[in-house]
Amino acid sequence: MQTITINVKDEALVDKVLWLLEQFQNEGLEIVSREDIDDLKLLKATRGEECISFEDYLKDESEDENRD
């Protein structure tokens, strides 16, 4: 898979470029915004972290509030 980055300064042109690219989605083109990629990288980085139950999270939050 190849990745191509397109930078567009004119907001009106963004809509035209996206429309053009969307015509190729049925042929396998995937359109992903830079912001989405950054969010996915951050999410991936948390995959290896230990998780706690929501109940434990709430318990810790209420203990923090009682300390203040």
Secondary structure, 3 states (H helix, E strand, C coil): CCCCCCCCCCHHHHHHHHHHHHCCHHHCCCCCCHHHHHHHHHHHHCCCCCCCCHHHHHHHHHHHHHHC
